[in-house]
Amino acid sequence: MNKILLEKALEEIINSTNLNTLEETRIKYLGKSGIITTEMKQLGSMEPEQRKEAGQNINLTKKKIEASLAERKSELEAESINQQLQTEAVDISLPGRRKKTGSIHPISKASMELSEIFAAQGYQVKEGPNIEDDWYNFTALNIDENHPARQMHDTFYMNQENMLLRTHTSPIQIRTMKSGKPPFKFIAPGRTYRCDSDVTHSPMFHQIEGLYVDNDVNLGQLKFTITESIKHFFETDNIEFRFRSSFFPFTEPSFEVDIKMPGHNKWLEVLGCGMIHPDVFRNADIDPDTYTGFAFGMGIERFAMLKYGINDLRQFFEGDLRWIRHYSFSASDIPSRLGGLTR
């Protein structure tokens, strides 16, 4: 009886064409009122010896049916998934139907554009900690102990001695030079912090500093790098430049760069630069008699304000959704050397 029952059950299981008919077959044989369950209930009326043999046969038949059900269920589920994939296939190259909600902030956009411009000139990107110590942020950059920048009104000092929020990304220059050997050619974008807040200043802002160190690096290379990069960023050659002599502790000679945009009569200061001071080289364990180099630093907010027509720096950080919708860029508008800066 059990052999005939097993053969019939296995045949019905194999012939089940979907999960519903397979479940019906399971209930027919293994359900509460199923054939196997009914036979197990009849064991109590048998003699002990007969009950033992019959029970073993029923249990063996039950296990084989359960194994066959599990195998067929797995096959039918796989078939169902494959059929679903074929009928519900999605062409991922098609544009999305849902409304785009993400966007690129003007600061992020300007930072990416500037990074791509310098990357095209062979500059690598270096990073460093936001919390610095006094030596990397000031001393190694030849900033005197009595310099106003070290005072509490300009710098966010931590409770821990000699620790502070970096006031510029220049410490990355020292860290990178101390950890390697010339030549160096990199930019250091990142957040910086100073005790200042008005229309053109913020307690937290973004900078990109650049450094190029090698044999016989000169002012002509510095001027070319600055002028061509700015022209590329504003996407016009019709820009006037003025390099004014200035003073920075970490460069000698030092310059502030002003530009005059097309259609404007006013000079705008955009960055500081200069040839790296010999003492900075010595603090980074580099021989100033062998190597020369230049450094420059620019505020990303300043460049974004000029390019995108933003008048108040504080608006970058207010989180006004109306402002963000107006000035932000599409999430797919990512600048690249191949695709260009604007699309």
Order of alpha helices (4+ residues) and beta strands (2+ residues): alpha-alpha-alpha-alpha-beta-alpha-beta-beta-alpha-beta-alpha-beta-beta-alpha-beta-beta-beta-alpha-beta-alpha-alpha-beta
